[in-house]
Amino acid sequence: MKFAMILPALAILAPLSPAAAQVSGRLPEVRSFIVTCDCDTAAKRGRIIAAVRRQGGTLLYEYKMLGGLAVTAPKRGRVATFERRLRRIPGVIAVRPDGVSQTTTQTS
């Protein structure tokens, strides 16, 4: 009886999963980014955070020990434009889409 209730729910939710998007070839748009920066002091970090906010972005997290930030793009506007603007902020070293990553233990 439990399976009779679960199976229809899975059939409805499966097309909405990230795995389904990968299979269909359409990946969901990434709206959050990891920004690596020269922000080893509070003043440098503050300038970069202020610049992100001026671009309409939102600070999610500060990686103080690693020299980075997690930020999201504004709800309106093109994400690609926001990403390009992040890269132009003085002190920004790299901008990468946020997401799940895995390491491998294989050796060549």
N, C-alpha and C positions, 0 to 999 in steps of 0.2 A: 504494500500500500504506500509506503514512504517513497518508493521509486516512482510510482505513478504520479506523485506530486512533484518530484524533483526533476524528472526528465523534461516536462514541458517548460519549466523555468530555465533549464540549461539551454534548451533550444532557442529560447527568446534572448538570453543573455550572451550566448556564444558569439554571435556576429559583432557584439560590442567590445569584445576583449581585444587587447593589444596583439595577441597572437593571431587573431582573425585578421586584423589589419595588416600584419606582416605577410600572411598567406595571400591576401587579396592584392598585395603590392602597394597598398595605400597605408602609409605610416601616419599616425596622428601627428599633428603639428607640435613641435617642441616649443614651449613658451618660457622655459626656464633655462638658465645658463650658469655654468661655473666660470667665474672670471679669475684668472691668475693675474696678480698685480704686484707691483713694487709698492707694497703697503705695510712695511714693517714698523711704521710708527702710527700713532693714533691720528696725527695730522695728515699724513699721506692717505691713510684709509678714509678719513673723513672727507677729503677732497674728491676721492674717487666715488664714494657713496653719494655725495652731493651731485656729482656729474651724472650718475646713474639715475637719480631721482629727477634731475632736470630733463632727462630723455623720456621720462614717464615710467621708468622701471621701479620695481619694488624690491627692497632688500629682504631676502629670506633668511640668510645666515652669514655670519662672518667667520671665516677660517683663519683666525689670527695667527696660529702657529704655523700654518701652511702658506700664508700670503695669498689669500683668495677670498672670494665672496660667492654666494649663490644669489642670483637675482632672477626676477621674472619680467617678461615684457609687459607693456601696457595691454589692457584688454582690447583696446582699439588700435588700429594701425597694423602695418605689416611687420611681422616678426623679423624678416630678413633685414629690413631697414634699421630696426632697433639693434640687431646684432652688429651691423656695420658701424653704427654709431658707438657702440660699446668699444669696438676695436680701436676707435680713434681717440678715446679718452686718454690723456697723458698719464702714464704710469701703468696702463693695462698692458700686460705681456701676452696673454692669450684669452680667447673666449671659446668655450666648448659647450655644445648642447648638454644639458643635464640629462641623466638617465642611468639605467642600470648597466653596470659593466661587470665582467667576470675576468678572473685571471685563470691562466691555464698552468698545469704542472707538467705539460709535455716538454720534452727537450728534443732538440734536433740532432 
